[in-house]
Amino acid sequence: MTTGQMALVVILPLYILDSGNSLGAAALVFAMRSLGSMAVNLPASLALARFGVRPVMLAGVFMIGFGALVLAISNSTFRIALATLVFGAGMGSWLLARMSYITQKMAIHRRGKAMSVLAGIQRLGMLVGPVAGGLGVQVLGYQSVFLLIAISAAATLIPIYLFCQPVTGNVVPDNSAVQPAYNVLTLAPKILYKYRKVFLRAGLFVFCLQFVREQRRLLITLWGASLGLDADAIGFAVSLTSIADMLTFPVAGYLMDNKGRKISGMLCIFTMALMMILLPFTGSYGAFLLVAMLSGAGNGLGSGIMLTLGADFAPEQELNQFLGVWRMFCDLGAMTGPLFTSIATSLLIAFNTTAVVGILGGIALWRLVEETLPKANPDSEE
């Protein structure tokens, strides 16, 4: 599933540009993924509490496939934007369901490794997806690649249905019988107020982190296009960033479960902020590749940090509801970055602003967020 998602990350902005639209239009359509994900978090969290993990995960993957199918048959920017919105909603539901499943299954001192492995699997898709998408566009065309993404989603439904069983013997107890009553309108305000200290501190960090991460994906593609690179060259560059990402994600799991969540998060966001400063100075393909790979290494050092912090701060009694609002915060950051790029007067302004957001997010994590790794760590001797 992640292979198809990461192929879309590269080819969607290029598809909008090749259709004769501006950089701003490409960034705006790209932001629809995060908007869809953000919009679905609250209803998905309520559905998780009521129906469980598997139905929500199946619904999410169905929406991903449907969105990709509509992309394959659409020829107007408006319909492409709507299809991307649905695609993003499916991504949000799918990720929230997996996050809830692992949170309930894993003890806190093993959670960092579990989340980093989940993030590592996503990065395997990031390795294959961009280069496959870029080459697919060159050989088959955009519509055929969108159709292949839809087929991959249909295939993903089978193992989810067969193997994603209801949670039993979970680490986090099921307190659904005593959970407060929420609906879509009251969920976010009540959770935000009740856990306002967490969201004003840790929430600020994950907002900045997701802002920088989504900008990293978009700006690498747009800067490559500004250098005159074609889709397969840009896809190859993004796949190389994923190699660097995959080489460092095991380090993230070790750091989070042995040295603390904060050191992993700060290394991640500060390294990506540095990449945002350096990338506009690249004028050759070789320099472009090197800086892009630096961003991948930085992103890998924070593999699973957003998921792990959300799981750590989530209260047992309101697990799914809290995670839904937490994901909404993350998606708000991911949506804001591309929206800012869509109205920025130049790519240079987008790069500089993103670097500043990253630095501020790292400082917020360092100064405002408490360490959530327990001091007595059973894995510390491993």
Buried (B, 14 or more C-beta within 10 A) or exposed (E): BBBBBBBBBBBBBBBBBBBEBEBBBBBBBBBBBBBBBBBBBBBBBBBBBEEBBBBBBBBBBBBBBBBBBBBBEBEEBEEBBBBBBBBBBBBBBBBBBBBBBBBBBBEBBBBBBBBBBBBBBBBBBBBBBBBBBBBBBBEEEBBEBBBBBBEBBBEBBEEBEEEBEEBEEBBBEBEEEEBEEBEEEEBBEBBBEBBEEBBEBBBBBBBBBBBBBBBBBBBBBBBBBEBEBEBBBBBBBBBBBBBBBBBBBBBBBBBBBBBBBBBBBBBBBBBBBBBBBBBBEBEEBEBBBBBBBBBBBBBBBBBBBBBBBBBBBBBBBBBBBBBBBBBBBBBBBBBBBBBBBBEBEEBEEBBBBBBBBBBBBBBBBBEEBEEBBEEEBEEEEE
